[in-house]
Amino acid sequence: MLKKNFRLILDAGLIILALAACQVATAVPETAAVSSVISVENAAALEAAYQTSEVNLVSDLVWSTDGSILVALSSSGAARYNGSDLEKIDTFIFDSPAAIYAASPDGKTLAFSDDSYNIYLADASQTRDALSIYSPEMVGAADFSTDGSSFLTTSMDTIMVTLWDVNTGDVQSSLDSFETAAPVYTAQFGADGQHIIWVARATVQLQDIATQEMSPVMSHEDFVSSLALAPNGSQLATAAAGTIGDEFTPALFLWNPVSGELNSILSNPDAFGAVTFSSDSSLLAAASGSTIFIWDAATYSQIAAIPTDGDTIAILAFSPDDTSLASVDLSGSITLWQVP
């Protein structure tokens, strides 16, 4: 167990001093009604309910499994918000250069490193006793499993994923069946909790964690910019460009992750920068520029195209109970979209 150089800011005044550009969460409109579950029937009625801003470019948004906390990860640390109204709970920042990799599903643990070999799992609510995990391979990316029991790291030296026990820091297993000629790759846990998703430029492949069996290869004509596996494991959505008819155009590709067959293609004039499924897997949401698109995940019919007033949207994430859709744009503005 090691103590690392980071600090927790709880006092609102100190938050303003340390992160001068942060804004207090505001309701839009001033009085927001209790939100409904976002569904095929009402998704077109989504409105911006709460907004807040961060200084740094947000690299990821993570909802806690109970929906009470929304964690925004950035290059300098992380900020945790109340999941119901975006009121800031606390801010976790570094005194020395480091990198945040991931947040745990309960919203309490942050994974970071200051040298890409030693990974620290720290309680975001305190400033001591971070569990240290040493990786003999240089770490490229990391992610928590959906149940929070495992933690994966990718290797920059070989094409390999290592699974670690988050309680002990011990190695659980190593996965290395993914084959690609591309020197750059990454991997993450699938939202179904049963698969690792491997990505190398235009190639995507799933691996069953228990059996280590690999799915068929899902190939694209262009680099994959974003992807999401439905929580029920039924579909994989990938954002890339491809030839549709006689035109090379941005699109979402909907795959059967078991057979590798392409179910549908949803084209768009502009590239998609974020894609996600609702927690019940019934809705597919994607962002192109500053517009949020939503489709019925069963029929692929478009339900809504919601223009926003902000910058290009980089991340989308449904809350676990599907009453909110969180978005973050390139300016650092975080918004909760709800059905009034």
C-alpha positions as CSV (number, residue, x, y, z in Angstrom):
1,M,0.0,0.0,0.0
2,L,1.5,3.3,-1.0
3,K,0.6,7.0,-0.5
4,K,0.7,9.0,-3.8
5,N,0.7,12.7,-4.5
6,F,-2.9,13.7,-5.1
7,R,-5.3,15.8,-3.2
8,L,-9.1,15.9,-2.6
9,I,-10.9,19.2,-2.7
10,L,-14.2,19.3,-0.8
11,D,-14.7,22.9,0.0
12,A,-16.7,24.8,-2.6
13,G,-14.5,27.9,-2.3
14,L,-11.4,25.8,-2.8
15,I,-12.9,24.2,-5.9
16,I,-13.4,27.6,-7.4
17,L,-9.8,28.6,-6.7
18,A,-8.3,25.4,-8.0
19,L,-10.6,25.1,-11.0
20,A,-11.5,28.6,-11.9
21,A,-13.5,27.8,-15.0
22,C,-15.8,25.3,-13.2
23,Q,-19.4,26.5,-13.0
24,V,-21.9,25.5,-10.4
25,A,-24.5,23.1,-11.8
26,T,-27.5,24.9,-13.1
27,A,-31.0,23.6,-13.8
28,V,-32.4,24.1,-17.3
29,P,-35.2,25.2,-16.8
30,E,-35.1,26.5,-13.2
31,T,-37.6,24.0,-12.0
32,A,-37.2,20.5,-13.3
33,A,-39.9,17.9,-12.9
34,V,-39.2,14.3,-11.8
35,S,-37.7,12.7,-14.9
36,S,-39.2,9.6,-16.7
37,V,-37.4,6.6,-18.0
38,I,-36.2,7.4,-21.5
39,S,-37.9,5.0,-23.9
40,V,-38.7,4.5,-27.6
41,E,-42.0,6.3,-27.0
42,N,-40.7,9.5,-25.3
43,A,-37.0,9.9,-26.3
44,A,-37.9,12.6,-28.8
45,A,-39.0,14.8,-25.8
46,L,-35.5,14.9,-24.2
47,E,-34.5,18.3,-22.8
48,A,-31.4,19.6,-21.1
49,A,-32.2,19.5,-17.4
50,Y,-28.8,20.2,-15.8
51,Q,-25.4,21.5,-16.9
52,T,-22.0,22.1,-15.5
53,S,-18.5,22.8,-16.9
54,E,-15.0,21.5,-16.4
55,V,-11.7,23.2,-17.1
56,N,-10.0,20.2,-18.8
57,L,-11.1,18.1,-21.7
58,V,-13.1,15.2,-20.2
59,S,-11.8,11.8,-21.4
60,D,-14.6,9.7,-20.0
61,L,-17.9,9.7,-18.1
62,V,-18.7,6.9,-15.7
63,W,-22.0,6.4,-13.9
64,S,-22.0,4.5,-10.6
65,T,-24.1,1.4,-10.7
66,D,-26.8,2.9,-8.5
67,G,-26.8,6.1,-10.6
68,S,-26.0,8.3,-7.6
69,I,-22.6,9.5,-8.8
70,L,-21.4,10.6,-12.2
71,V,-17.6,10.7,-12.5
72,A,-15.8,12.9,-15.1
73,L,-12.2,11.8,-15.9
74,S,-9.7,14.3,-17.3
75,S,-6.0,14.6,-17.8
76,S,-5.5,16.3,-14.4
77,G,-7.7,14.1,-12.3
78,A,-11.4,13.5,-11.8
79,A,-14.5,15.2,-10.5
80,R,-17.5,13.4,-9.0
81,Y,-21.0,14.8,-9.3
82,N,-24.4,14.0,-7.8
83,G,-26.1,11.9,-10.5
84,S,-29.4,13.6,-10.0
85,D,-28.5,17.2,-10.5
86,L,-24.8,17.5,-11.3
87,E,-23.9,19.2,-8.0
88,K,-20.2,18.6,-7.4
89,I,-19.3,16.2,-4.7
90,D,-15.5,16.4,-4.8
91,T,-12.5,16.9,-7.0
92,F,-9.5,14.6,-7.2
93,I,-6.4,16.3,-8.7
94,F,-2.7,15.6,-8.9
95,D,0.2,17.5,-7.4
96,S,2.6,15.9,-9.9
97,P,2.2,14.7,-13.5
98,A,0.1,11.5,-13.7
99,A,-2.7,10.1,-15.8
100,I,-6.2,8.9,-14.8
101,Y,-7.1,5.6,-16.5
102,A,-10.6,4.7,-15.2
103,A,-13.2,4.9,-12.5
104,S,-14.8,1.9,-10.8
105,P,-18.5,1.0,-11.3
106,D,-19.4,2.2,-7.8
107,G,-17.8,5.6,-8.5
108,K,-15.5,5.3,-5.5
109,T,-12.2,4.1,-6.9
110,L,-9.9,5.9,-9.4
111,A,-7.1,4.1,-11.3
112,F,-4.1,6.3,-12.2
113,S,-0.4,6.1,-13.0
114,D,2.6,8.4,-13.0
115,D,5.0,6.2,-15.0
116,S,2.8,3.7,-17.0
117,Y,4.1,0.8,-15.0
118,N,2.8,1.4,-11.5
119,I,-1.0,1.6,-11.4
120,Y,-2.7,3.0,-8.3
121,L,-6.2,2.2,-7.2
122,A,-7.2,5.0,-4.9
123,D,-10.4,5.8,-2.9
124,A,-11.6,9.0,-4.5
125,S,-12.9,10.3,-1.1
126,Q,-9.6,10.2,0.7
127,T,-5.9,11.0,0.1
128,R,-4.1,7.9,1.4
129,D,-3.5,4.2,1.0
130,A,-3.8,3.7,-2.7
131,L,-3.4,0.0,-3.7
132,S,-0.3,-0.3,-5.9
133,I,-0.2,-2.7,-8.9
134,Y,3.0,-3.2,-10.8
135,S,2.8,-4.1,-14.5
136,P,6.0,-5.4,-16.0
137,E,4.5,-4.4,-19.4
138,M,4.1,-0.7,-20.2
139,V,0.4,0.1,-19.8
140,G,-1.5,1.6,-22.7
141,A,-5.1,1.6,-21.4
142,A,-7.1,0.3,-18.5
143,D,-10.7,-0.4,-17.5
144,F,-12.8,-1.8,-14.7
145,S,-15.1,-4.8,-15.1
146,T,-18.8,-4.1,-14.9
147,D,-19.0,-5.7,-11.4
148,G,-15.9,-3.9,-10.2
149,S,-14.0,-7.1,-9.2
150,S,-11.5,-7.0,-12.0
151,F,-9.3,-4.4,-13.7
152,L,-7.7,-4.8,-17.1
153,T,-4.5,-3.2,-18.5
154,T,-3.3,-3.4,-22.1
155,S,0.4,-3.7,-22.9
156,M,2.3,-1.3,-25.1
157,D,5.0,-3.9,-25.7
158,T,2.9,-6.9,-26.8
159,I,-0.7,-7.4,-27.9
160,M,-2.0,-8.6,-24.5
161,V,-4.5,-7.8,-21.8
162,T,-3.9,-8.6,-18.2
163,L,-6.8,-9.0,-15.7
164,W,-6.0,-8.0,-12.1
165,D,-7.9,-8.5,-8.9
166,V,-8.9,-5.1,-7.6
167,N,-8.8,-6.2,-3.9
168,T,-5.4,-7.8,-3.9
169,G,-3.7,-6.6,-7.0
170,D,-2.9,-10.1,-8.1
171,V,-3.0,-11.2,-11.7
172,Q,-6.2,-13.2,-12.5
173,S,-5.4,-14.1,-16.1
174,S,-3.7,-12.9,-19.4
175,L,-5.4,-12.8,-22.8
176,D,-3.4,-12.7,-26.0
177,S,-5.5,-14.3,-28.7
178,F,-6.1,-11.1,-30.7
179,E,-4.1,-10.9,-33.9
180,T,-3.6,-7.7,-35.9
181,A,-0.9,-6.3,-38.2
182,A,-1.6,-2.8,-36.9
183,P,0.9,-1.7,-34.2
184,V,-1.8,0.3,-32.4
185,Y,-4.6,-1.3,-30.5
186,T,-6.7,-1.0,-27.4
187,A,-9.1,-3.1,-25.3
188,Q,-11.9,-2.6,-22.9
189,F,-14.6,-4.5,-21.0
190,G,-17.9,-5.0,-22.8
191,A,-21.0,-3.6,-21.1
192,D,-22.4,-7.1,-20.9
193,G,-19.7,-8.0,-18.4
194,Q,-18.7,-11.2,-20.2
195,H,-16.4,-10.0,-23.0
196,I,-13.3,-8.0,-23.8
197,I,-13.6,-5.8,-26.8
198,W,-10.4,-5.6,-28.9
199,V,-9.9,-2.7,-31.4
200,A,-7.0,-2.2,-33.8
201,R,-7.7,0.7,-36.2
202,A,-10.4,-0.8,-38.5
203,T,-10.7,-4.2,-36.8
204,V,-12.9,-5.1,-33.9
205,Q,-13.2,-8.5,-32.2
206,L,-14.8,-9.7,-29.0
207,Q,-13.3,-12.3,-26.6
208,D,-15.2,-14.3,-24.0
209,I,-13.5,-13.7,-20.7
210,A,-14.5,-17.1,-19.2
211,T,-13.6,-19.3,-22.2
212,Q,-11.2,-17.0,-24.0
213,E,-13.0,-17.8,-27.3
214,M,-12.7,-15.1,-29.9
215,S,-15.7,-13.9,-32.0
216,P,-15.5,-13.5,-35.8
217,V,-13.5,-10.4,-36.9
218,M,-15.6,-7.3,-37.7
219,S,-13.8,-5.3,-40.3
220,H,-14.3,-1.8,-41.5
221,E,-13.0,0.3,-44.4
222,D,-11.9,3.1,-42.1
223,F,-10.7,3.6,-38.5
224,V,-13.3,2.9,-35.8
225,S,-13.8,6.1,-33.9
226,S,-16.2,4.9,-31.2
227,L,-18.1,1.7,-30.3
228,A,-20.5,0.3,-27.8
229,L,-21.7,-3.2,-26.9
230,A,-25.3,-3.4,-25.8
231,P,-25.6,-4.4,-22.1
232,N,-27.6,-7.5,-23.0
233,G,-24.8,-8.5,-25.5
234,S,-27.2,-8.6,-28.4
235,Q,-25.5,-5.9,-30.6
236,L,-22.2,-4.1,-31.2
237,A,-22.3,-0.6,-32.6
238,T,-19.2,0.8,-34.3
239,A,-18.7,4.3,-35.7
240,A,-16.6,4.5,-38.8
241,A,-16.8,5.4,-42.5
242,G,-17.6,3.0,-45.3
243,T,-18.9,2.7,-48.8
244,I,-22.7,2.9,-48.9
245,G,-24.1,2.7,-52.4
246,D,-21.4,4.5,-54.4
247,E,-20.5,7.0,-51.6
248,F,-17.9,6.7,-48.9
249,T,-19.6,8.2,-45.9
250,P,-19.6,8.2,-42.1
251,A,-22.0,5.6,-40.5
252,L,-22.9,3.5,-37.6
253,F,-22.5,-0.2,-38.2
254,L,-24.7,-2.6,-36.2
255,W,-23.2,-6.1,-35.8
256,N,-24.3,-9.4,-34.3
257,P,-21.3,-9.9,-32.0
258,V,-21.7,-13.7,-31.9
259,S,-21.9,-14.4,-35.6
260,G,-20.0,-11.3,-36.8
261,E,-22.8,-10.5,-39.3
262,L,-23.7,-6.9,-40.1
263,N,-27.3,-6.2,-39.1
264,S,-27.7,-2.7,-40.3
265,I,-25.9,0.5,-41.4
266,L,-27.0,4.0,-40.3
267,S,-25.4,6.6,-42.5
268,N,-24.8,10.3,-41.7
269,P,-23.2,13.2,-43.6
270,D,-20.9,13.9,-40.7
271,A,-18.8,11.5,-38.5
272,F,-20.1,10.1,-35.3
273,G,-18.0,11.0,-32.3
274,A,-19.7,9.0,-29.5
275,V,-22.0,6.0,-29.4
276,T,-23.8,4.2,-26.5
277,F,-26.8,2.0,-25.7
278,S,-29.4,2.6,-23.0
279,S,-29.0,0.4,-20.0
280,D,-31.9,-1.8,-21.1
281,S,-30.4,-2.1,-24.6
282,S,-33.6,-0.7,-26.2
283,L,-32.1,2.6,-27.4
284,L,-29.0,3.5,-29.4
285,A,-27.7,7.0,-29.1
286,A,-24.9,8.6,-31.0
287,A,-23.5,12.1,-31.4
288,S,-22.4,13.8,-34.6
289,G,-21.1,17.3,-34.1
290,S,-23.3,19.0,-31.6
291,T,-26.4,16.9,-32.4
292,I,-27.6,13.8,-30.5
293,F,-29.3,11.1,-32.5
294,I,-31.4,8.3,-31.0
295,W,-32.7,5.1,-32.6
296,D,-34.9,2.2,-31.7
297,A,-32.2,-0.5,-31.2
298,A,-34.6,-3.2,-32.4
299,T,-35.9,-1.6,-35.6
300,Y,-33.1,0.9,-36.3
301,S,-35.7,3.6,-36.9
302,Q,-34.6,7.1,-35.9
303,I,-36.6,8.5,-33.0
304,A,-34.9,11.8,-32.4
305,A,-32.2,14.3,-33.6
306,I,-31.6,16.7,-30.8
307,P,-29.5,19.8,-31.6
308,T,-27.5,21.2,-28.7
309,D,-26.1,24.7,-28.1
310,G,-22.6,23.6,-27.3
311,D,-19.4,22.3,-28.9
312,T,-18.9,18.9,-30.6
313,I,-20.1,16.1,-28.3
314,A,-17.4,13.7,-27.4
315,I,-19.1,11.3,-24.9
316,L,-22.6,10.0,-24.2
317,A,-23.7,7.8,-21.3
318,F,-27.1,6.6,-20.1
319,S,-27.7,6.4,-16.4
320,P,-28.2,2.9,-15.0
321,D,-32.0,3.5,-14.6
322,D,-32.2,5.2,-18.1
323,T,-33.8,8.4,-16.6
324,S,-30.8,10.5,-17.8
325,L,-28.5,10.7,-20.8
326,A,-25.3,12.4,-19.9
327,S,-23.2,14.2,-22.6
328,V,-19.9,16.0,-22.5
329,D,-18.6,18.3,-25.3
330,L,-15.2,19.4,-26.3
331,S,-15.5,22.6,-24.2
332,G,-15.9,20.5,-21.1
333,S,-19.6,21.1,-20.6
334,I,-21.5,18.2,-19.1
335,T,-25.3,18.0,-19.6
336,L,-28.0,15.7,-18.2
337,W,-30.8,15.2,-20.8
338,Q,-34.1,14.1,-19.3
339,V,-37.7,13.6,-20.3
340,P,-39.7,16.1,-18.2
